[in-house]
Amino acid sequence: MSHPSAFWDRIAKRYAKSPVADEAAYRHKLEVTRQYFTPDTRVLEFACGTGTTAIEHAPIVGHYLATDFSAGMLEIARSRGAGVDNLAFEQATLEQLPGKACFDVILGMSILHLVDDLDDTLAQVHRLLVADGVFVSSTICMSDRHGWFRLVGPIGHRLGLFPRVRMFSRDQLEERIQAAGFHIDYRYQPSPGKAVFIVARRVAREN
Ligand SMILES: C[S@@+](CC[C@H](N)C(=O)[O-])C[C@H]1O[C@@H](n2cnc3c(N)ncnc32)[C@H](O)[C@@H]1O
C-alpha cells in the first residue's frame, strides 16, 4: 500500500486551484487567530498544505514554520511563499519535529480528522507548545452531519478518491482536546456540519 502522502502529492495541483469553500468563515478564523499573535510570536502550522494560511499570517509574527508530509503540496507552498522572509517550509510530520516547548502558537487546519491517532497528535502539539501556548484548529466532525460517510468513505478511500477520514463528533473532539491538556478558549462553527474552529490554551496534562 502506498504512503498516505501519495494521495496528497497526486491532488496537490488541483487542491491549490480550488477556492476557499466559505470565504467569510475563513476570514473570521484568520482574524481570531491573529488576536493571539504579536510581532515576536513563534508559530508552527502542521499539515500546511499549499501554504495559503501560512502566507496570510507569517508577515505579522516573529517566525512561522509550516510543515506537511506531502512533497507535492510543499512544492507549491514554497513557490507561493518565496518572498516571505520569516516563513520556512519543512517536509515533516509532528512526530519528526524534535525537542519541546518551542512554539507559542500551533495551527492544525483541516487535519485532525485525517490523522491516524488523534490523541497522539494532540500530545505532540502539547509537547511542542510553551506553557500557556495556544492551539488553533479547524476540523470537520463527520459524525455530526455526515454519518453516511461511514459507509462511503472506506470505499472511496480504497478507490483512491479520498484520504482516510476519521469519524467523530464535535463533542468527542472537544473532549479529546481537553483530555490532552488544553482549555478551550473559543469555538466557532458557521453552521451545522461545517468545520469546527477551536482555540485551545495549553494547561498541564492530567496524566
Ligand atoms: C485537507 S489538507 C489541509 C491543508 C491546509 N491545512 C488547509 O487548510 O488548506 C490536509 C493536509 O494535511 C497533510 N497531511 C495529512 N496527514 C498528515 C500527517 N500525518 N502529517 C503531515 N501532514 C499531513 C496533507 O498532505 C495535506 O496537505
The ligand as a Gaussian input file, in Angstrom:
#p B3LYP/6-31G(d) Opt

LIG

0 1
 C       -7.146000      18.936000       3.823000
 S       -5.478000      19.371000       3.553000
 C       -5.374000      20.858000       4.549000
 C       -4.261000      21.767000       4.115000
 C       -4.250000      23.113000       4.808000
 N       -4.048000      22.965000       6.235000
 C       -5.515000      23.860000       4.527000
 O       -6.259000      24.167000       5.450000
 O       -5.752000      24.146000       3.338000
 C       -4.625000      18.220000       4.559000
 C       -3.113000      18.365000       4.503000
 O       -2.590000      17.579000       5.535000
 C       -1.438000      16.898000       5.072000
 N       -1.322000      15.743000       5.967000
 C       -2.220000      14.760000       6.140000
 N       -1.803000      13.914000       7.103000
 C       -0.618000      14.392000       7.551000
 C        0.313000      13.962000       8.535000
 N        0.086000      12.863000       9.273000
 N        1.439000      14.695000       8.735000
 C        1.677000      15.805000       7.997000
 N        0.833000      16.281000       7.036000
 C       -0.298000      15.569000       6.825000
 C       -1.714000      16.624000       3.616000
 O       -0.529000      16.446000       2.872000
 C       -2.458000      17.896000       3.215000
 O       -1.566000      18.882000       2.769000

